[in-house]
């Protein structure tokens, strides 16, 4: 098992060994994981993955004080695209009359054309439609989709799937990466505008048309639409949306795929990704450790209040970061006054932002092993003394924001 210890921070990162009871490896203050593939296979009945999930769930049940990033119950729901869209509808910003919406959708479980056509009409799903596999993660087919232009094309449906009204968006997709309250935005190529009519069904893989370097004929706008193809995103609205979804989903590490509807400039939520790759976020490891430390300090603050330990907040004196949302960023210094020690324990945090000292770095060996699960323990976190000298956040394609 690979172990990396940052002595200055009092934080130890360890790779989980799911073949051994977690009870024998702990106790842990926080578990950071990406169990999506394991969850999918366990749900499909694979014995090894079921055993892994029993091991994980057993530890969580025995240790409710352990912070889980992110909660398994919400992740299970997001693995199902139909449930995912239902959850998005519960977000207080997602509404038919709002600047944010989810295109109409319906789950199809049959190959019967008449039944499926009836379901589409009942749910106000209009042609052209995009058909997506119900399982959103962990399978070879989860990225394989189809555009159907008419009733005759319903013969091409592969149930179970989610059929959704295709929204024209001038071949531009925006990916929002969330790390706590921070967001990073990446512009990607996407499907060109489509219209209902007598056209054959188009089958495609999203990994072919929406990667950063994608150059696919489905990305190519028609000549008469090119002049009006630029739709400028509103970064503040993107942030409002991502924070609203964060509250509704109770997740801290996730991605949101959004598009801007041509005719209305409204933002459409078309996909939510659990713990995306973050390959395009340059300082992901520093930011995620910063957020995890913030969660640990939140827990410490609650414990201090419960135990009657005095907690005082003082201004840090740091200047605003200058990003789009900085006027609402409340930066505080949190000081714990612990009578058990004369030593002052000081850590930097940001109220409502999830920010904390950025002295943490990861070695290449840990980065390579960041694929199954990582445990974070901190026996000495009350002795943390972070001095954050630089407060900068890299942009993704020129866009970045946090509060």
LINLINTA-V74315 format. One record per pair of residues at least 12 apart in sequence whose ideal C-beta (glycine too) atoms are under 7 Angstrom apart, sorted by the first residue. I is the first residue (numbers start at 0). J is the second residue. If there is no record, write none. Layout:
i: (I:I)
j: (J:J)
This chain:
i: (0:0:0:1:1:1:1:3:3:3:5:7:8:8:8:9:9:9:9:9:9:10:10:11:12:12:12:13:14:14:14:15:15:15:15:17:17:20:21:21:21:22:22:25:26:27:27:27:28:28:28:28:28:28:29:29:29:29:29:29:29:30:30:30:30:31:31:31:31:32:33:34:34:35:35:35:35:35:35:36:36:37:37:38:38:38:38:39:39:39:39:39:40:66:66:68:68:68:69:69:69:70:73:73:73:74:77:77:77:78:78:78:79:79:80:80:80:80:81:81:81:83:83:84:84:84:86:86:87:87:87:88:89:90:90:90:91:92:92:92:93:98:98:98:99:99:99:99:100:100:101:101:102:102:102:102:102:103:103:103:103:103:104:104:104:104:104:105:105:105:105:105:106:106:106:107:107:107:107:107:108:108:109:110:110:112:112:115:115:116:116:119:124:124:124:125:126:126:126:126:127:127:127:127:127:127:127:128:128:128:128:128:129:129:129:129:130:130:130:130:130:130:131:131:131:131:132:133:133:133:136:142:142:142:143:144:144:145:145:145:146:146:146:146:147:148:148:148:149:149:149:152:155:165:166:166:166:167:167:167:167:168:168:168:168:168:169:169:169:169:169:169:170:170:170:170:170:170:171:171:171:171:172:172:172:172:172:173:173:173:174:174:174:175:175:175:175:175:176:176:176:176:177:177:177:177:177:178:178:178:178:179:179:179:179:180:180:180:180:180:180:181:181:181:181:182:182:182:182:182:183:183:183:184:184:184:184:185:185:185:186:187:187:188:188:188:188:189:189:189:189:190:190:191:191:191:191:191:192:192:203:230:230:232:234:234:234:235:236:238:238:238:240:241:251:252:253:253:253:253:254:254:255:255:256:256:257:279:280:281:282:284:284:285:285:285:288:289:289:289:289:290:291:292:293:293:293:293:295:295:296:296:296:296:299:300:303:308:308:308:309:310:311:311:312:312:312:313:313:313:314:314:315:315:315:315:317:317:320:320:322:322:322:322:323:324:324:324:327:328:328:328:329:329:329:330:331:331:331:332:332:333:333:335:337:344:344:345:346:346:347:347:351:352:352:355:356:356:356:357:358)
j: (13:14:16:14:364:365:368:361:362:365:359:358:358:359:383:377:378:379:380:382:383:375:377:376:365:373:375:374:368:372:373:371:372:373:374:51:54:54:54:55:58:58:61:58:62:65:374:376:65:66:295:375:376:377:65:66:68:291:294:295:375:65:67:372:374:68:291:373:375:372:274:55:372:74:78:136:137:273:274:136:137:51:52:52:74:75:78:78:134:136:137:138:137:294:298:251:252:291:250:251:252:249:248:249:250:273:135:271:273:134:135:136:133:135:131:133:135:161:106:133:161:135:271:101:104:161:247:248:101:268:271:101:247:243:244:247:243:239:240:243:268:236:265:266:240:265:266:268:265:267:267:268:163:164:166:267:269:122:123:124:163:164:122:124:161:162:163:118:119:122:124:162:133:159:161:156:158:159:160:162:158:159:158:156:158:153:154:153:156:150:153:162:162:163:164:164:147:148:149:195:146:147:148:165:193:194:195:147:162:163:164:165:144:146:163:165:144:145:147:156:160:162:144:160:161:163:160:159:160:161:273:204:205:206:204:203:205:200:201:202:165:193:200:201:200:195:196:198:195:196:197:200:200:193:258:260:267:192:193:260:261:189:258:259:260:261:192:220:224:228:230:261:188:189:190:191:218:220:186:189:230:258:187:189:209:256:258:186:232:257:187:254:256:237:241:254:255:257:254:275:277:280:241:245:252:253:254:252:286:287:290:251:290:293:353:242:351:352:353:401:402:286:353:392:401:237:238:241:400:401:280:395:399:237:395:396:398:279:395:396:396:209:211:208:209:213:218:208:209:218:258:208:217:217:218:219:220:221:224:261:217:259:264:259:323:398:400:323:266:324:400:402:266:255:290:274:271:272:273:274:272:275:268:271:269:270:269:395:395:393:393:361:366:357:359:360:359:354:355:357:359:353:375:355:348:353:354:355:377:380:333:346:348:355:380:333:335:335:336:337:336:335:334:336:331:332:333:331:332:334:331:332:330:331:332:347:330:390:390:392:392:399:400:401:400:400:401:402:402:349:352:402:349:350:351:349:348:349:350:345:347:346:348:381:381:381:382:384:383:385:385:387:402:401:402:385:385:386:387:387:385)
